[in-house]
Amino acid sequence: MQRYRIKSSPEREEYLQVLRKSEAGYQVRIVRCYEGYESVTESFLEAHLFEMCLHTGYLTESPEPQAVPEHAGAARVFSVA
């Protein structure tokens, strides 16, 4: 699974994981960690938009973690778009 860091403010940890790739685009999981909360969403990202995010530096490749980081006492919010 490919992992990319999402450009954001320093106090936020945000990244995108590619779950599946097709000709049309990517099924992705977006994880945002801020102020003790972790928000996890899954959605579809069209191929041209994904490429534009890479080209502009909004997404940068990041080493894949062993697991999704858990924050002590953090609440997790899940949604699927």
N, C-alpha and C positions, 0 to 999 in steps of 0.2 A: 504494500500500500504506500503510495507516494504521499509525502507530507510537505506542506508549504506554510511558511510563516506569513501572516497577513499584516501588512503595514498598519500600525495603530499607535496610540499614545504609549509612552513608556510604562505607565502603571497597569496596562492591560496586557494579557497574554492571549493572543488570538492565532489560531491556525486552521488550515484546511487540509483534509485528508481525501485523497481520491479513492473512492470505493470501487467504481467501475468506469470504464472508458468505452465509448462507442463512436461511430462516425459523426453523430450529431453533437456529442459533447460528453460531459462527465457527471456521474452521480457522485456528489461530494458530501462530506460531513464537516460542518464548521463548528469549532469549539471556541468559546469566548469565556475567559476567566477574569473576573473583576470584583473587587471588594468582597471576597469570600464566596461568590456565587459562580457557578459554572453553567453556561448555557450551551446546549448541544442541539444543532439543527441539521437536517439532511435535506438536500434539494438537488435539482439538476442545473448545471451550468453549461451553456452553449459553448461549443469549441472555440468560436471566434472571440467570445468574451474572456474565456480562460487564457487564450494566447495573448490578448491585449493586456490582461492583468500581469502576466509574466514579463511582457515587453516593457511596461511602464514601471516595474518594480513594486507594484502593489502586492504581488506574491513573490516570495523568494524561497528556493529550495531549502529545506531544513532536515537535519538528520531525523530519522524515524525513532520515536521513543519506544521503550519496551512496552509501555501501556499508556493509556490516557492519564495524565497527571491527576492525582487526587489531592485535594487541599484539605487539610485538617479542619473539620467542622464546616466544610463548604456544603451548601445546598446545591443540588443539581436540577436544572430545568431542561426538559427534553421537548422537542417539537419536530414535526415532519411537515415540510411545506409541500 
